[in-house]
Amino acid sequence: MSASISSRLRAKSLLLGTLLALFLGQYAQAAEPLQPLLVANQKSALKILLAVSGELKDVPYEIKFSEFPSASPLGEALNAGAVDVGALGDAPYVFALGAGASLKVISITHVNGRYTTALIVRNDSPITSVADLKGKRIVTGRGSIGHYLAIRALNEAGLKTSDVSFVYLLPSESRLILDNGDADAWATWAPYTTVATQSGARILPNGPDLLTNHSYVAATSKAIAEKRAQLDDFVVRLDRAYRWVNAHPKEYAAAQTKVTGLPLDVHLAVNQDTKMERVSIDDSVIKGLQNTADIYEREGILNKHVDVSHGFDPGFNAIRLAAEQAAEQNNPQAAR
């Protein structure tokens, strides 16, 4: 290795170490105990993730979880300031911004998996393509990532949303509607996609790259101003937890089953086929979400134009990158 390369690596390592030291030093310098962080939890997902990975140990502040059945009420709670931070998909986040919420995305994770979100039909259905959905009924959650996938898939197939009828329900109700014939297709996400396909339902093929498959962690502007140290720590813990579950799909599935009641093989199938990857907030991410907002506005789902550029805080990129690179230096295999 040349002297110049070695020098650059040492400088980079020193920079990362300094940044992490400053980050951790916030706690030592705090004159008073840190306030609790109020975390919106969708079907216990974040709590399970953090608990099974060991990231709820030695937290220098209290984490208070609030449970929500789906992204829509979670976004409403963020909008009302009832919670500080929560995770939701990019499409539901557009609705939260459209409602006037003073929110910022502080962390993004790419969910890389097969059938993360999909259009599903019964196994005995004559529908074999998205084009066959013309005149049919699609059940999904209004403003959900499933709803957005359905719109994109229909458009790609040369159809408009007016060519179908949407039935808006929660996932817990949607499967029944599909099974009893009151809907012809279901636009949903994992683990419901895996549950359905393991029970004989079929996935309708659609074009690639219709979705970003990004999971957003959004915080209120108030929390960012008043609980920055907690949020810095929280996003790093989440990233570590995701790296842990990438390497431990069986242990993660066992923990999920205890809470969700779904069969172990459902969660295991999802986990083995899914990898979570850190994504930095940049112009391409913002442009992608603006496209989502514009499509919703065009379809009349949003009744006004939403400029999503105000809904991101890239200031958390540095601490996340530093923590990941430090983990790779200390244990390259565990960091993957």
NORJOSUL-V551104 format. One record per residue. N is the residue number from 1. RES is the residue in three letters. PSI is psi in whole degrees, -180 to 180 (999 if undefined). Layout:
# NORJOSUL-V551104
n = <N/N>
res = <RES/RES>
psi = <PSI/PSI>
This chain:
# NORJOSUL-V551104
n = <1/2/3/4/5/6/7/8/9/10/11/12/13/14/15/16/17/18/19/20/21/22/23/24/25/26/27/28/29/30/31/32/33/34/35/36/37/38/39/40/41/42/43/44/45/46/47/48/49/50/51/52/53/54/55/56/57/58/59/60/61/62/63/64/65/66/67/68/69/70/71/72/73/74/75/76/77/78/79/80/81/82/83/84/85/86/87/88/89/90/91/92/93/94/95/96/97/98/99/100/101/102/103/104/105/106/107/108/109/110/111/112/113/114/115/116/117/118/119/120/121/122/123/124/125/126/127/128/129/130/131/132/133/134/135/136/137/138/139/140/141/142/143/144/145/146/147/148/149/150/151/152/153/154/155/156/157/158/159/160/161/162/163/164/165/166/167/168/169/170/171/172/173/174/175/176/177/178/179/180/181/182/183/184/185/186/187/188/189/190/191/192/193/194/195/196/197/198/199/200/201/202/203/204/205/206/207/208/209/210/211/212/213/214/215/216/217/218/219/220/221/222/223/224/225/226/227/228/229/230/231/232/233/234/235/236/237/238/239/240/241/242/243/244/245/246/247/248/249/250/251/252/253/254/255/256/257/258/259/260/261/262/263/264/265/266/267/268/269/270/271/272/273/274/275/276/277/278/279/280/281/282/283/284/285/286/287/288/289/290/291/292/293/294/295/296/297/298/299/300/301/302/303/304/305/306/307/308/309/310/311/312/313/314/315/316/317/318/319/320/321/322/323/324/325/326/327/328/329/330/331/332/333/334/335/336>
res = <MET/SER/ALA/SER/ILE/SER/SER/ARG/LEU/ARG/ALA/LYS/SER/LEU/LEU/LEU/GLY/THR/LEU/LEU/ALA/LEU/PHE/LEU/GLY/GLN/TYR/ALA/GLN/ALA/ALA/GLU/PRO/LEU/GLN/PRO/LEU/LEU/VAL/ALA/ASN/GLN/LYS/SER/ALA/LEU/LYS/ILE/LEU/LEU/ALA/VAL/SER/GLY/GLU/LEU/LYS/ASP/VAL/PRO/TYR/GLU/ILE/LYS/PHE/SER/GLU/PHE/PRO/SER/ALA/SER/PRO/LEU/GLY/GLU/ALA/LEU/ASN/ALA/GLY/ALA/VAL/ASP/VAL/GLY/ALA/LEU/GLY/ASP/ALA/PRO/TYR/VAL/PHE/ALA/LEU/GLY/ALA/GLY/ALA/SER/LEU/LYS/VAL/ILE/SER/ILE/THR/HIS/VAL/ASN/GLY/ARG/TYR/THR/THR/ALA/LEU/ILE/VAL/ARG/ASN/ASP/SER/PRO/ILE/THR/SER/VAL/ALA/ASP/LEU/LYS/GLY/LYS/ARG/ILE/VAL/THR/GLY/ARG/GLY/SER/ILE/GLY/HIS/TYR/LEU/ALA/ILE/ARG/ALA/LEU/ASN/GLU/ALA/GLY/LEU/LYS/THR/SER/ASP/VAL/SER/PHE/VAL/TYR/LEU/LEU/PRO/SER/GLU/SER/ARG/LEU/ILE/LEU/ASP/ASN/GLY/ASP/ALA/ASP/ALA/TRP/ALA/THR/TRP/ALA/PRO/TYR/THR/THR/VAL/ALA/THR/GLN/SER/GLY/ALA/ARG/ILE/LEU/PRO/ASN/GLY/PRO/ASP/LEU/LEU/THR/ASN/HIS/SER/TYR/VAL/ALA/ALA/THR/SER/LYS/ALA/ILE/ALA/GLU/LYS/ARG/ALA/GLN/LEU/ASP/ASP/PHE/VAL/VAL/ARG/LEU/ASP/ARG/ALA/TYR/ARG/TRP/VAL/ASN/ALA/HIS/PRO/LYS/GLU/TYR/ALA/ALA/ALA/GLN/THR/LYS/VAL/THR/GLY/LEU/PRO/LEU/ASP/VAL/HIS/LEU/ALA/VAL/ASN/GLN/ASP/THR/LYS/MET/GLU/ARG/VAL/SER/ILE/ASP/ASP/SER/VAL/ILE/LYS/GLY/LEU/GLN/ASN/THR/ALA/ASP/ILE/TYR/GLU/ARG/GLU/GLY/ILE/LEU/ASN/LYS/HIS/VAL/ASP/VAL/SER/HIS/GLY/PHE/ASP/PRO/GLY/PHE/ASN/ALA/ILE/ARG/LEU/ALA/ALA/GLU/GLN/ALA/ALA/GLU/GLN/ASN/ASN/PRO/GLN/ALA/ALA/ARG>
psi = <132/160/-37/-42/-45/-40/-42/-40/-42/-40/-42/-43/-40/-41/-44/-43/-40/-44/-45/-38/-41/-41/-51/-28/-16/-35/-42/-30/-7/128/-28/160/145/143/154/150/123/110/125/125/120/109/41/12/-50/-38/-43/-47/-50/-37/-49/-28/-3/8/2/5/144/40/126/22/165/135/120/115/140/136/140/143/-21/178/-32/-55/-26/-44/-37/-38/-40/-44/-37/-8/17/-21/163/-37/151/164/136/161/166/-38/-48/-30/-34/-41/-39/-43/-38/-25/1/14/138/78/158/134/127/-13/140/137/131/126/100/102/163/133/32/-41/137/162/127/141/161/154/-30/8/142/-7/124/-7/164/-35/-28/-7/-4/127/5/176/130/125/136/178/130/127/6/172/-29/-41/-45/-42/-43/-44/-48/-42/-40/-46/-42/-32/5/15/158/162/-25/-11/-9/171/129/139/120/115/165/158/-37/-27/-25/-39/-42/-42/-40/-46/-36/2/4/-7/151/-22/158/124/109/-169/173/144/1/-34/-42/-42/-47/-45/-32/-20/7/-3/164/148/129/126/141/170/156/162/29/-23/154/-24/43/137/126/142/117/142/154/152/-33/-44/-39/-37/-37/-17/42/-41/-43/-43/-38/-47/-41/-46/-33/-41/-42/-45/-42/-41/-42/-40/-35/-46/-27/-35/-11/60/-34/-46/-39/-43/-41/-40/-40/-43/-38/-27/-43/-27/-3/153/148/-40/-24/-53/-38/-41/-42/-49/-39/-21/7/136/137/129/135/137/132/150/118/-176/-35/-38/-46/-41/-40/-41/-34/-36/-41/-47/-41/-37/-43/-39/-43/-36/-3/9/-35/136/11/164/136/119/105/-11/-24/-7/28/145/97/0/-14/-7/-45/-45/-35/-45/-43/-42/-41/-43/-34/-40/-40/-37/-38/-36/87/-38/-42/-25/-10/999>
